[in-house]
């Protein structure tokens, strides 16, 4: 079986969050995974990413995520997730939802956060389809994905990209269950009692000001395992 390709957004300010997302993906997976960070500086070095910094971007992967079909060679299926995810179960389950009639599969949140800031003081921007792009299961061979070239990613607006305006037919945007992108602080056990993936979209336990969050203990335990593994590997 070919490894399932997973791209995780990387931001040097949240390196431990990336490491925990990667660690928990691997710990629970029953299938081979090919996990790659999306590092903006490397994409700039390769000439794939040339945008000026957007003042509304809260992370370095706000726009680079849309390069996933290109990075995957426009072949098969690939998953993108933000770095601030905790995986509690086997990600292989998401492959049960692949649908060749869709260009992407996402959790279609109706999300309107009340906080004015998130993470380390970044402004909380509200827009339609917010957080749909934080977890995207890509059909990399879809015509819409092929049309999302690096040139388009580098010149189009955040609204065009994050609101999936590059997919003209809304029926080509498939739905995933909440359990694959459980927004901490927005959803609760009445929405999904046992999520596969918890998304600390407001801010996670790696920030001092975000300690009162659901699933904090599980994240801290995973972070401890990451640090222990790094010490043992030295």
Backbone bond lengths (Angstrom), bond angles and torsions (degrees), N, CA, C in turn:
res aa  C-N    CA-C-N  psi(-1)  N-CA   C-N-CA  omega(-1)  CA-C   N-CA-C  phi
1 X - - - 1.463 - - 1.526 109.98 -
2 X 1.332 116.99 131.87 1.452 120.01 175.50 1.524 110.19 -67.91
3 X 1.314 115.70 146.97 1.455 120.13 179.99 1.532 110.17 -66.65
4 X 1.311 115.89 141.53 1.465 122.16 175.89 1.525 107.90 -76.83
5 X 1.334 115.94 122.97 1.460 120.64 -175.57 1.524 110.67 -84.73
6 X 1.313 114.90 125.89 1.460 121.52 179.72 1.521 108.64 -127.75
7 X 1.312 115.94 127.05 1.458 122.53 178.20 1.524 108.42 -110.03
8 X 1.324 115.79 125.96 1.463 120.81 -179.81 1.521 108.79 -111.78
9 X 1.329 116.17 129.53 1.450 119.88 175.15 1.521 110.77 -61.25
10 X 1.323 116.41 134.99 1.466 120.65 -178.16 1.518 109.91 -119.31
11 X 1.321 115.50 134.27 1.460 122.04 173.70 1.523 106.29 -136.96
12 X 1.347 118.90 125.80 1.465 120.09 -176.46 1.522 113.85 -58.86
13 X 1.323 117.91 -21.42 1.462 120.48 177.61 1.526 111.56 -73.66
14 X 1.320 116.99 -17.10 1.463 121.24 -176.82 1.527 110.89 -127.83
15 X 1.321 116.26 42.53 1.464 120.16 -176.52 1.519 111.94 -60.98
16 X 1.344 117.71 -39.81 1.458 119.29 -178.98 1.523 110.22 -66.75
17 X 1.326 118.03 -33.01 1.464 120.25 176.83 1.525 110.15 -63.32
18 X 1.343 116.72 -44.66 1.465 120.46 176.79 1.521 110.65 -58.36
19 X 1.324 116.83 -45.05 1.473 120.66 -176.68 1.519 111.33 -64.31
20 X 1.338 116.98 -37.76 1.463 119.86 178.52 1.531 110.61 -69.27
21 X 1.319 117.15 -41.34 1.474 119.36 177.00 1.529 110.06 -58.59
22 X 1.310 116.13 -46.79 1.470 120.44 -179.28 1.531 111.02 -64.26
23 X 1.324 116.59 -46.83 1.463 122.01 -178.24 1.525 110.74 -58.65
24 X 1.340 116.96 -46.82 1.461 119.51 -175.14 1.528 111.84 -73.97
25 X 1.325 117.27 -28.42 1.463 119.20 171.46 1.523 110.15 -60.04
26 X 1.327 115.77 -49.44 1.462 121.05 -176.60 1.529 112.08 -67.44
27 X 1.320 116.40 -39.32 1.469 119.97 -176.82 1.522 112.54 -62.05
28 X 1.309 117.79 -35.02 1.460 120.79 -173.84 1.525 113.49 -98.48
29 X 1.317 118.23 -11.63 1.459 119.85 -170.34 1.529 112.88 -75.75
30 X 1.332 114.15 139.53 1.463 120.71 175.07 1.525 111.20 -103.79
31 X 1.327 116.37 2.16 1.466 121.27 179.90 1.523 108.84 -126.33
32 X 1.336 118.09 158.71 1.470 120.06 176.73 1.530 110.48 -64.79
33 X 1.324 115.87 137.66 1.457 121.53 178.91 1.528 110.03 -121.18
34 X 1.306 114.78 138.54 1.469 121.70 172.36 1.528 105.97 -111.88
35 X 1.337 116.48 96.76 1.460 122.01 -173.77 1.521 109.51 -101.14
36 X 1.312 115.39 127.05 1.464 120.38 -179.39 1.524 110.19 -130.52
37 X 1.332 117.72 134.08 1.464 119.59 172.98 1.522 110.00 -77.60
38 X 1.315 116.51 145.82 1.462 120.77 172.73 1.528 106.88 -97.08
39 X 1.310 116.10 102.31 1.463 122.55 -173.71 1.521 108.76 -104.67
40 X 1.315 116.50 115.93 1.457 120.13 -173.72 1.527 112.07 -60.14
41 X 1.328 117.65 -42.34 1.469 120.01 -177.53 1.521 111.47 -61.21
42 X 1.336 117.45 -35.70 1.463 120.96 178.62 1.523 110.73 -70.68
43 X 1.324 116.54 -39.67 1.463 119.85 177.93 1.523 111.05 -65.86
44 X 1.316 117.19 -34.64 1.473 120.22 175.74 1.527 110.11 -67.40
45 X 1.322 116.34 -40.34 1.467 120.36 179.31 1.526 110.54 -61.16
46 X 1.324 116.19 -36.15 1.462 121.30 -179.41 1.531 112.75 -82.29
47 X 1.330 116.50 -6.37 1.453 120.01 -179.41 1.519 114.38 79.70
48 X 1.330 117.10 11.55 1.462 121.03 -178.89 1.522 112.46 -86.12
49 X 1.333 116.39 -19.90 1.462 120.00 -177.10 1.516 109.03 -133.42
50 X 1.323 116.02 119.70 1.463 120.84 -173.36 1.525 113.09 -130.70
51 X 1.309 118.30 6.27 1.461 121.07 -177.81 1.528 111.24 -63.16
52 X 1.335 115.89 145.75 1.457 120.10 165.97 1.521 108.16 -69.67
53 X 1.327 116.61 155.82 1.455 119.54 -179.91 1.523 110.44 -65.93
54 X 1.332 115.71 131.62 1.460 121.81 178.06 1.531 108.34 -88.54
55 X 1.341 118.67 126.16 1.470 120.16 -178.67 1.524 113.40 -62.95
56 X 1.332 117.85 -18.62 1.459 121.00 178.58 1.526 112.60 -87.94
57 X 1.327 117.33 -7.55 1.470 120.54 -178.71 1.519 110.13 -77.08
58 X 1.309 116.22 123.63 1.466 119.85 -179.90 1.519 112.55 -90.43
59 X 1.348 117.40 -13.92 1.457 121.03 178.75 1.525 110.04 -138.19
60 X 1.329 115.67 165.53 1.459 120.52 179.04 1.529 112.71 -73.91
61 X 1.327 116.95 -11.51 1.466 119.13 -178.36 1.530 112.26 -108.54
62 X 1.333 116.74 17.56 1.465 119.93 179.87 1.526 112.07 -53.98
63 X 1.333 116.70 -40.15 1.465 121.21 -178.12 1.530 112.58 -110.23
64 X 1.324 117.46 -27.48 1.465 119.46 -175.89 1.526 112.17 -64.04
65 X 1.318 118.01 -22.25 1.474 120.76 178.04 1.528 112.47 -55.94
66 X 1.340 116.22 -29.37 1.453 119.99 -175.85 1.526 112.53 -78.28
67 X 1.323 116.35 0.43 1.464 120.82 173.77 1.534 112.02 -88.47
68 X 1.320 117.52 -2.55 1.471 120.32 -175.35 1.528 113.08 -54.36
69 X 1.343 121.34 -48.61 1.475 118.63 179.95 1.524 112.23 -57.50
70 X 1.338 116.89 -39.20 1.463 120.45 177.92 1.523 110.63 -66.14
71 X 1.326 116.87 -44.86 1.467 120.75 -179.57 1.527 111.41 -64.53
72 X 1.317 116.53 -28.36 1.466 121.40 179.54 1.525 112.36 -87.53
73 X 1.323 116.75 5.31 1.457 120.37 178.65 1.510 113.98 68.40
74 X 1.333 115.92 21.17 1.468 121.45 -179.78 1.528 111.97 53.56
75 X 1.326 115.21 40.46 1.467 120.08 -179.97 1.524 109.90 -129.12
76 X 1.331 115.76 132.61 1.455 121.89 171.73 1.520 113.90 66.33
77 X 1.324 114.14 -152.10 1.451 122.08 -178.27 1.530 109.66 -111.95
78 X 1.320 115.49 146.35 1.467 121.10 176.53 1.518 107.85 -145.11
79 X 1.307 114.91 153.11 1.459 120.94 -179.89 1.520 109.68 -114.19
80 X 1.335 116.12 135.29 1.465 121.09 168.19 1.520 108.48 -112.86
81 X 1.344 115.95 138.02 1.466 120.83 170.49 1.523 109.02 -138.47
82 X 1.328 115.74 149.12 1.455 120.81 169.56 1.521 108.94 -61.41
83 X 1.326 116.50 164.29 1.468 119.78 -178.56 1.529 112.58 -75.05
84 X 1.340 117.36 -21.34 1.467 119.72 -172.82 1.529 112.43 -88.78
85 X 1.326 115.33 47.43 1.462 122.67 178.16 1.526 110.33 -111.78
86 X 1.309 115.16 146.56 1.463 123.85 169.62 1.520 107.04 -118.99
87 X 1.320 116.68 122.60 1.466 120.58 179.97 1.526 109.19 -98.16
88 X 1.322 115.26 125.59 1.462 121.94 -174.05 1.522 111.84 -108.40
89 X 1.320 117.00 -12.62 1.454 121.90 -177.29 1.526 109.82 -144.50
90 X 1.308 115.85 178.42 1.463 122.72 -175.06 1.533 111.24 -69.50
91 X 1.327 116.86 120.59 1.460 120.98 -179.55 1.528 111.81 -69.33
92 X 1.341 117.68 -16.21 1.469 120.24 178.92 1.524 111.63 -56.13
93 X 1.324 116.31 -25.12 1.467 120.70 -179.09 1.524 111.77 -59.95
94 X 1.327 117.36 -29.13 1.470 120.10 -176.67 1.532 111.37 -67.01
95 X 1.321 116.40 -23.84 1.466 119.95 -179.18 1.526 112.54 -69.66
96 X 1.325 116.83 -15.00 1.458 120.39 175.47 1.527 111.82 -68.04
97 X 1.343 115.61 -14.81 1.468 120.11 -175.43 1.527 113.03 -103.25
98 X 1.319 117.86 4.38 1.458 118.95 178.09 1.525 109.95 -63.47
99 X 1.320 115.05 138.48 1.461 121.38 -177.10 1.526 107.19 -142.68
100 X 1.316 117.12 113.16 1.458 121.24 -176.84 1.527 113.25 -66.18
101 X 1.330 116.83 -11.50 1.461 120.45 175.84 1.530 112.00 -83.97
102 X 1.327 116.41 -0.32 1.458 121.42 -179.52 1.521 110.22 -116.64
103 X 1.344 115.37 149.46 1.466 120.66 175.40 1.519 111.01 -84.67
104 X 1.329 115.75 -36.49 1.465 121.77 176.75 1.518 108.46 -143.56
105 X 1.328 115.53 161.05 1.461 122.82 171.62 1.518 106.64 -124.71
106 X 1.331 117.22 129.17 1.466 121.50 -178.79 1.530 109.63 -142.56
107 X 1.327 115.57 161.76 1.459 120.26 168.05 1.527 106.86 -83.29
108 X 1.323 116.48 121.39 1.466 120.90 -174.35 1.528 110.34 -90.40
109 X 1.335 114.60 76.97 1.459 120.80 -178.52 1.528 111.66 -65.74
110 X 1.313 115.21 146.61 1.461 122.00 165.17 1.525 105.21 -107.28
111 X 1.320 116.08 79.78 1.468 122.52 -165.03 1.518 110.71 -114.02
112 X 1.332 115.97 118.38 1.461 121.85 175.82 1.520 107.65 -130.61
113 X 1.341 118.36 89.18 1.461 120.94 -176.05 1.521 112.02 -64.87
114 X 1.347 115.19 146.22 1.461 120.54 178.90 1.521 111.94 -90.36
115 X 1.349 117.11 -21.30 1.460 120.43 -179.02 1.525 110.84 -69.87
116 X 1.325 116.85 142.96 1.461 121.09 177.44 1.517 112.06 -85.96
117 X 1.341 116.40 -21.02 1.461 121.18 178.02 1.514 109.22 -131.31
118 X 1.336 115.77 162.38 1.459 121.11 176.14 1.516 108.33 -142.00
119 X 1.301 116.05 168.60 1.462 123.19 177.36 1.525 110.75 49.13
120 X 1.321 117.08 -126.82 1.466 120.15 -175.23 1.529 111.29 -94.56
121 X 1.341 115.79 49.50 1.454 120.32 175.67 1.508 114.70 91.36
122 X 1.333 118.83 3.68 1.461 121.22 178.75 1.533 110.28 -66.79
123 X 1.308 116.71 145.74 1.460 121.91 179.81 1.519 110.38 -65.31
124 X 1.321 116.19 136.17 1.461 122.48 177.22 1.532 108.19 -87.84
125 X 1.303 117.10 110.81 1.459 121.97 -178.88 1.521 109.38 -96.76
126 X 1.323 116.70 132.52 1.460 121.91 -179.58 1.526 108.98 -106.48
127 X 1.342 116.60 131.71 1.460 121.16 179.58 1.528 108.88 -157.19
128 X 1.339 118.22 158.99 1.466 120.35 178.50 1.535 111.37 -58.51
129 X 1.333 115.35 145.97 1.463 123.04 -179.61 1.537 111.97 63.86
130 X 1.309 117.75 25.51 1.465 120.74 -179.17 1.524 110.18 -59.38
131 X 1.296 114.99 134.08 1.472 125.71 179.73 1.522 113.99 72.61
132 X 1.327 118.92 2.30 1.462 118.49 172.00 1.530 109.28 -62.48
133 X 1.323 117.22 -35.64 1.465 120.80 -174.93 1.520 113.54 -85.91
134 X 1.332 117.76 3.85 1.467 119.75 -179.64 1.518 112.41 -80.13
135 X 1.320 116.78 -15.69 1.469 122.33 175.00 1.526 106.32 -147.12
136 X 1.319 115.81 107.20 1.469 120.79 -176.90 1.527 109.28 -123.52
137 X 1.312 115.86 122.61 1.458 121.31 169.89 1.518 106.23 -93.52
138 X 1.338 115.67 108.29 1.465 122.07 -171.20 1.524 112.52 -92.68
139 X 1.309 116.16 130.40 1.459 121.68 164.25 1.527 105.23 -87.25
140 X 1.310 116.85 92.90 1.473 120.86 -170.70 1.523 113.29 -68.06
141 X 1.332 116.74 -14.69 1.462 120.45 -179.88 1.526 112.48 -95.08
142 X 1.330 117.42 -2.82 1.460 120.44 178.31 1.524 109.92 -65.88
143 X 1.316 116.34 148.35 1.461 120.53 -179.00 1.527 111.13 -59.87
144 X 1.325 116.66 -37.51 1.458 119.96 179.22 1.525 111.39 -64.22
145 X 1.330 116.05 -37.81 1.466 119.89 179.16 1.527 110.56 -69.20
146 X 1.317 116.42 -39.21 1.464 120.09 178.47 1.521 111.52 -65.30
147 X 1.328 115.83 -32.26 1.465 119.96 -179.46 1.531 112.38 -75.99
148 X 1.332 116.34 -14.01 1.468 120.55 -178.83 1.532 108.40 -85.20
149 X 1.304 115.12 71.16 1.469 121.92 -175.92 1.526 110.76 -77.75
150 X 1.340 117.54 163.38 1.462 119.00 174.05 1.529 112.95 -54.99
151 X 1.326 117.01 -34.49 1.465 120.02 178.49 1.521 110.98 -61.20
152 X 1.325 116.40 -44.23 1.466 120.88 178.94 1.528 110.27 -64.89
153 X 1.325 116.90 -45.31 1.472 121.19 -179.23 1.526 111.15 -60.52
154 X 1.317 116.75 -32.87 1.462 120.61 -176.60 1.529 113.70 -81.32
155 X 1.321 118.29 -18.40 1.467 118.43 -175.75 1.527 114.00 -116.02
156 X 1.337 117.97 -21.93 1.460 118.45 -174.84 1.528 112.04 -79.23
157 X 1.319 115.75 159.37 1.462 122.16 -176.33 1.525 111.31 -75.19
158 X 1.321 114.42 162.12 1.455 119.41 174.44 1.515 111.59 -60.32
159 X 1.325 117.42 -37.89 1.460 121.18 178.61 1.528 110.55 -61.42
160 X 1.324 116.81 -44.65 1.455 121.43 -179.32 1.530 110.64 -61.56
161 X 1.313 116.98 -41.85 1.460 121.21 -175.27 1.528 111.61 -79.06
162 X 1.323 117.47 -55.51 1.467 120.76 -173.16 1.526 113.35 -72.64
163 X 1.320 117.37 -22.57 1.465 119.28 177.46 1.530 111.79 -96.16
164 X 1.342 115.68 12.57 1.465 122.49 172.81 1.538 112.06 57.86
165 X 1.319 116.53 35.01 1.459 120.06 177.75 1.532 111.45 -70.46
166 X 1.328 116.49 -12.90 1.458 120.75 176.06 1.530 111.36 -77.59
167 X 1.331 116.74 -3.10 1.466 121.92 172.27 1.524 106.41 -110.85
168 X 1.333 118.32 93.28 1.471 121.25 -172.91 1.532 113.61 -60.62
169 X 1.316 117.19 -33.55 1.461 121.45 -177.90 1.530 109.14 -97.94
170 X 1.348 118.76 107.51 1.475 120.90 -177.37 1.527 113.92 -57.93
171 X 1.332 116.96 -24.72 1.465 119.06 -179.78 1.520 111.93 -68.31
172 X 1.331 116.61 -11.71 1.463 121.05 178.37 1.533 111.83 -85.75
173 X 1.330 116.62 -0.55 1.461 121.62 174.97 1.518 107.36 -100.44
174 X 1.330 116.66 105.30 1.453 121.03 -176.86 1.522 112.67 -83.56
175 X 1.332 115.70 163.40 1.463 122.04 -176.28 1.523 112.06 -105.49
176 X 1.334 114.43 136.38 1.457 122.33 171.10 1.525 109.19 -109.81
177 X 1.334 117.87 152.83 1.465 120.06 176.16 1.537 111.83 -67.86
178 X 1.315 115.64 155.06 1.464 122.80 179.68 1.531 111.93 -53.94
179 X 1.323 117.68 -30.18 1.465 120.17 -174.01 1.520 113.17 -60.19
180 X 1.333 118.60 -17.67 1.459 120.82 -179.87 1.537 113.10 -92.34
181 X 1.316 116.89 -7.35 1.470 120.13 177.28 1.522 107.66 -155.58
182 X 1.323 114.38 67.98 1.464 122.72 -177.39 1.519 108.38 -80.06
183 X 1.330 116.99 108.17 1.459 121.26 -176.97 1.519 109.95 -78.35
184 X 1.322 115.82 108.24 1.464 120.84 179.18 1.527 109.01 -60.67
185 X 1.337 115.79 133.35 1.448 120.26 179.85 1.521 114.13 90.10
186 X 1.322 116.19 -13.49 1.467 120.62 177.87 1.519 110.57 -111.63
187 X 1.339 115.92 -50.92 1.456 120.48 174.98 1.532 109.89 -88.10
188 X 1.319 114.83 166.86 1.454 121.60 176.10 1.512 109.77 -143.11
189 X 1.339 117.72 -179.39 1.469 120.69 -177.90 1.518 113.50 -60.44
190 X 1.333 117.50 -21.25 1.467 120.42 176.27 1.530 111.36 -71.18
191 X 1.339 116.24 -23.88 1.469 120.40 176.55 1.522 111.20 -86.24
192 X 1.326 116.04 -41.96 1.459 121.73 -178.20 1.537 108.11 -159.87
193 X 1.332 117.62 107.96 1.465 119.79 -174.99 1.521 114.89 -76.91
194 X 1.331 117.83 -17.17 1.466 119.70 -173.74 1.531 110.28 -146.26
195 X 1.340 117.87 70.25 1.459 120.47 -173.34 1.528 113.67 -66.76
196 X 1.321 114.59 149.34 1.462 121.03 172.52 1.522 109.64 -73.62
197 X 1.337 115.80 -42.83 1.458 121.07 -175.33 1.525 110.04 -134.73
198 X 1.336 115.43 124.39 1.470 122.24 177.10 1.523 108.17 -100.10
199 X 1.321 115.90 130.22 1.463 122.07 -177.82 1.528 108.73 -111.20
200 X 1.324 116.13 113.36 1.468 121.51 178.81 1.533 109.25 -84.48
201 X 1.314 115.24 65.39 1.463 119.54 -170.88 1.526 113.54 -67.94
202 X 1.335 117.80 -27.90 1.469 119.89 179.46 1.523 111.33 -78.26
203 X 1.316 115.39 -33.57 1.455 123.65 -175.35 1.516 107.90 154.40
204 X 1.327 116.93 146.38 1.454 120.10 -174.87 1.510 113.21 -116.55
205 X 1.344 116.57 178.84 1.463 121.56 -174.73 1.524 114.63 -63.40
206 X 1.339 118.37 -10.73 1.465 119.87 177.14 1.525 111.43 -76.93
207 X 1.336 117.21 -8.90 1.456 121.99 174.07 1.529 108.81 -102.57
208 X 1.327 118.88 130.17 1.467 120.92 -177.80 1.525 113.74 -55.51
209 X 1.331 117.15 -33.25 1.463 120.43 -176.33 1.527 113.28 -83.36
210 X 1.345 117.43 -0.68 1.461 120.68 -179.81 1.525 110.65 -122.41
211 X 1.348 115.35 63.24 1.454 120.79 -179.86 1.526 113.06 -98.81
212 X 1.307 117.13 -21.43 1.466 121.00 -178.60 1.524 109.44 -95.17
213 X 1.335 115.42 68.08 1.460 120.39 -178.08 1.525 109.86 -128.22
214 X 1.312 115.29 151.08 1.464 121.41 177.20 1.530 109.41 -66.84
215 X 1.318 117.04 145.02 1.459 125.05 179.49 1.536 111.95 67.67
216 X 1.323 117.08 18.91 1.463 120.91 177.56 1.530 111.01 -59.27
217 X 1.329 117.44 -45.43 1.467 120.74 -176.43 1.523 111.24 -61.37
218 X 1.324 117.19 -42.88 1.464 120.12 -179.99 1.527 110.53 -64.43
219 X 1.336 116.35 -40.78 1.464 119.19 178.75 1.529 110.47 -64.49
220 X 1.328 117.04 -44.68 1.467 120.27 -179.84 1.523 111.61 -61.93
221 X 1.316 116.70 -39.16 1.463 120.20 178.16 1.524 110.78 -63.66
222 X 1.317 115.93 -41.09 1.473 119.78 178.31 1.526 110.47 -66.22
223 X 1.335 117.31 -40.58 1.466 120.85 178.31 1.523 110.71 -62.40
224 X 1.321 116.62 -37.51 1.470 120.50 177.37 1.517 110.69 -63.53
225 X 1.330 117.01 -40.83 1.461 120.38 178.64 1.527 110.80 -65.30
226 X 1.331 116.34 -38.24 1.463 120.05 177.58 1.527 110.36 -61.06
227 X 1.321 116.88 -49.37 1.464 121.07 -177.43 1.519 111.84 -66.95
228 X 1.334 116.77 -36.19 1.463 120.57 177.27 1.534 109.75 -65.15
229 X 1.325 116.70 -42.88 1.455 120.46 178.46 1.502 111.81 -62.48
230 X 1.332 117.66 -38.16 1.462 121.06 178.77 1.517 110.88 -67.11
231 X 1.332 116.48 -39.94 1.476 119.47 178.27 1.527 110.69 -64.55
232 X 1.325 116.93 -42.00 1.463 120.80 -178.55 1.513 111.66 -70.71
233 X 1.339 116.50 -25.25 1.452 119.90 179.64 1.511 113.80 -81.30
234 X 1.323 117.28 -10.69 1.463 120.80 -178.12 1.521 110.96 -80.97
